[in-house]
């Protein structure tokens, strides 16, 4: 299915500017490898976007006048779906670099995964399903992937084991790798409205970047530090990873040129 990274002004997606086009996976791979946020997209395509906004200035001004707020459109992914013999434009949320980090954080929390279990096919949480989730778990009534089903039924949530097993789930045939990242991200963002202790995606991404630039010498030395040879490791596509680190490393994703989950490095 063809998709496009687009700047959209109206609700129907008819007033839009295509920035990058390709298959669903090609567009997702492009955004997650190249952009940290929508502002990065706007910077890269600044000239085209400014020309488009100028061309549609009357529409932009009408929105500003109606809402009383600044308006620059929204960066989304557009794709076409057929319904009752008609072709309609649908929107998908854009995946950015930070979504890899958000996905790892989502897997760590059973509360977040309970929310992920209630995401519908459009990437939104079904509130009624979420309210009934505990009842459905007790009765064993699921319409979920076996992986998520297993996670939310755990009495003692095993974070390390779940991080280790996530690779096989992401490689299953039920959904693509990027769709599952989108699912985890949507669940995490909704969970933040329920649990205030969860950090923002931007804060998680900043922590990730900070961890990459801090020199090792600046880290405090603890007597009970675990030596590298004593840590648990797992092999992913022939590469040895500490369990806490797999498999969400942006540098490795960029180096391989593809998802490090699919085993098809170029």
C-alpha positions in Angstrom: 0.0 0.0 0.0 1.3 3.4 -1.0 1.7 6.1 1.7 3.1 9.6 1.9 4.7 11.8 4.5 2.6 14.9 4.2 1.8 18.3 5.5 -2.0 18.5 5.8 -4.2 21.6 6.4 -7.8 20.3 6.3 -9.6 17.4 8.1 -10.1 15.4 4.9 -6.5 15.5 3.7 -7.5 17.1 0.5 -5.3 20.2 1.1 -2.0 18.5 1.5 1.7 18.6 0.4 3.5 15.3 -0.2 7.0 15.4 1.2 8.0 11.8 0.7 6.2 8.8 -0.8 6.6 5.0 -0.9 5.2 1.9 0.6 4.0 1.9 4.2 7.3 0.3 5.5 9.4 2.6 3.3 7.8 5.8 4.7 8.1 4.5 8.2 11.7 3.5 7.8 12.5 6.9 6.3 11.0 8.9 9.1 12.3 6.8 12.0 15.8 6.9 10.7 16.0 10.6 9.8 13.8 12.6 12.1 13.5 13.1 15.9 10.3 15.2 15.6 7.9 17.0 13.3 10.1 20.1 13.6 12.9 18.2 12.0 10.6 17.3 9.1 9.7 21.0 8.8 13.3 22.0 8.7 14.3 19.6 6.0 11.4 20.6 3.8 11.3 24.3 4.8 11.3 25.7 1.3 8.5 23.5 0.0 6.4 24.0 3.1 6.7 27.8 3.1 5.7 27.9 -0.6 2.7 25.6 0.1 1.5 27.7 3.1 1.9 30.9 1.1 -0.2 29.3 -1.8 -2.9 28.4 0.7 -2.6 31.5 2.8 -6.4 32.3 2.6 -7.2 28.9 4.2 -4.5 29.3 6.8 -5.7 32.7 7.8 -9.3 31.5 8.1 -8.3 28.8 10.5 -6.3 31.3 12.6 -9.2 33.7 12.7 -11.6 30.9 13.7 -9.5 29.3 16.4 -7.4 32.3 17.6 -4.3 30.1 17.5 -1.3 29.9 15.3 -1.7 27.3 12.5 0.9 25.6 10.4 -0.9 22.4 9.5 0.1 18.9 10.8 2.7 16.4 9.7 1.1 13.0 9.2 1.3 9.9 7.0 -1.5 9.7 4.5 -2.7 6.5 2.8 -5.7 5.5 0.7 -8.3 3.0 1.8 -11.3 1.6 -0.2 -14.7 1.7 1.5 -18.0 1.0 -0.2 -16.4 1.4 -3.6 -14.9 4.8 -2.7 -11.3 5.7 -2.0 -10.7 7.6 1.2 -7.6 9.3 2.7 -6.7 8.0 6.1 -4.1 9.4 8.5 -1.4 7.4 10.5 0.8 8.8 13.2 4.4 9.4 12.1 7.1 7.3 13.6 10.2 9.2 14.7 13.5 8.2 16.3 12.1 8.6 19.8 9.4 5.9 19.1 12.1 3.2 19.3 12.9 4.4 22.8 9.2 4.7 23.7 8.6 1.1 22.6 11.3 -0.2 24.9 9.8 1.8 27.8 6.3 0.5 27.0 7.5 -3.2 27.2 9.0 -2.6 30.6 5.6 -1.7 32.2 2.6 -4.0 32.7 0.3 -1.0 33.2 1.3 0.3 29.8 0.9 -3.0 28.1 -2.6 -3.3 29.5 -3.3 -0.1 27.6 -1.6 -1.4 24.5 -3.9 -4.4 24.6 -6.8 -2.0 24.0 -5.5 -0.2 20.9 -7.9 -0.6 18.0 -6.9 -1.0 14.3 -6.7 2.8 13.8 -4.2 3.2 16.7 -6.6 4.6 19.3 -7.5 3.3 22.7 -11.0 1.8 23.1 -12.1 3.2 26.5 -14.8 0.6 27.0 -12.4 -2.3 26.3 -9.9 -0.8 28.7 -12.5 -0.6 31.5 -13.4 -4.3 30.9 -9.8 -5.5 30.5 -9.4 -7.0 33.9 -12.6 -8.9 33.6 -11.6 -10.2 30.2 -8.2 -11.3 31.5 -9.9 -13.3 34.3 -12.3 -14.9 32.0 -9.7 -15.6 29.4 -11.5 -13.7 26.6 -8.9 -12.2 24.3 -8.7 -10.8 20.8 -5.0 -10.1 21.2 -1.7 -11.4 19.9 -0.3 -14.3 22.0 2.6 -12.1 22.9 0.6 -9.3 24.5 -1.8 -11.9 26.0 1.1 -13.5 27.7 2.5 -10.2 29.0 -0.7 -8.9 30.6 -1.5 -12.3 32.2 1.8 -12.4 34.1 1.3 -12.2 37.8 5.0 -11.2 38.3 5.9 -9.0 35.3 9.4 -10.2 34.1 10.9 -7.2 32.4 14.1 -8.9 31.3 12.3 -11.9 29.9 9.9 -9.6 28.0 12.6 -7.6 26.5 14.3 -10.8 25.4 11.1 -12.1 23.8 10.0 -9.0 22.1 12.1 -9.7 19.0 10.1 -12.8 18.1 6.9 -10.9 18.5 8.0 -8.1 16.3 9.0 -10.7 13.6 5.7 -12.5 13.6 3.4 -12.3 10.6 0.4 -10.7 12.3 1.7 -7.1 11.9 4.8 -5.4 10.5 7.6 -4.3 12.6 6.7 -0.6 12.2 3.0 -1.1 12.9 4.0 -2.7 16.2 6.2 0.2 17.1 3.3 2.4 16.3 1.0 0.3 18.5 3.4 0.4 21.5 3.9 4.2 21.1 0.1 4.8 21.0 -0.4 2.7 24.1 2.4 4.5 25.9 1.1 8.0 25.1 -2.4 7.1 26.2 -1.0 5.5 29.4 0.6 8.8 30.2 -2.9 10.3 30.6 -3.6 7.7 33.2 -0.3 7.4 35.0 1.5 10.7 35.7 4.8 9.0 36.6 5.4 8.1 33.0 7.9 10.3 31.3 7.2 12.1 28.0 8.5 10.6 24.8 10.8 13.7 24.4 12.2 13.2 27.9 12.9 9.5 27.2 14.6 10.4 23.9 16.7 13.1 25.6 17.9 10.6 28.3 18.9 8.2 25.5 20.9 10.9 23.7 22.5 12.0 27.0 23.5 8.4 27.7 25.3 8.3 24.4 27.5 11.4 24.9 28.5 11.0 28.6 32.0 9.8 28.9 32.4 6.5 30.8 34.7 8.2 33.3 31.9 10.5 34.5 29.8 7.6 35.7 29.9 7.0 39.4 31.7 3.9 40.5 29.8 1.5 42.7 31.2 -1.3 44.7 28.3 -3.6 43.7 28.7 -2.8 40.0 28.1 -5.9 37.8 31.0 -6.7 35.7 30.4 -7.2 31.9 31.1 -10.9 32.0 28.6 -11.4 34.8 25.7 -9.7 32.9 23.1 -11.6 31.0 23.5 -11.4 27.2 21.5 -12.5 24.2 22.5 -13.1 20.6 20.5 -11.1 18.0 21.5 -11.8 14.4 24.9 -12.9 15.6 25.5 -9.8 17.7 25.9 -10.1 21.5 23.7 -7.7 23.4 23.3 -7.0 27.1 19.6 -7.8 27.8 18.9 -4.4 29.1 20.2 -2.8 25.9 18.4 -4.9 23.3 17.1 -4.3 20.8 16.4 -0.5 20.5 19.7 1.2 19.5 19.3 4.0 17.0 22.9 3.9 15.9 22.7 0.2 15.0 19.4 0.8 13.2 21.1 3.5 11.1 24.2 1.4 10.5 22.3 -1.6 9.3 20.0 0.4 7.1 17.0 -1.7 8.2 15.3 -2.8 11.3 17.7 -4.9 13.4 14.8 -7.1 14.2 14.3 -8.4 10.6 17.7 -9.9 10.1 18.1 -8.5 6.6 20.9 -6.0 6.9 21.9 -4.4 3.7 
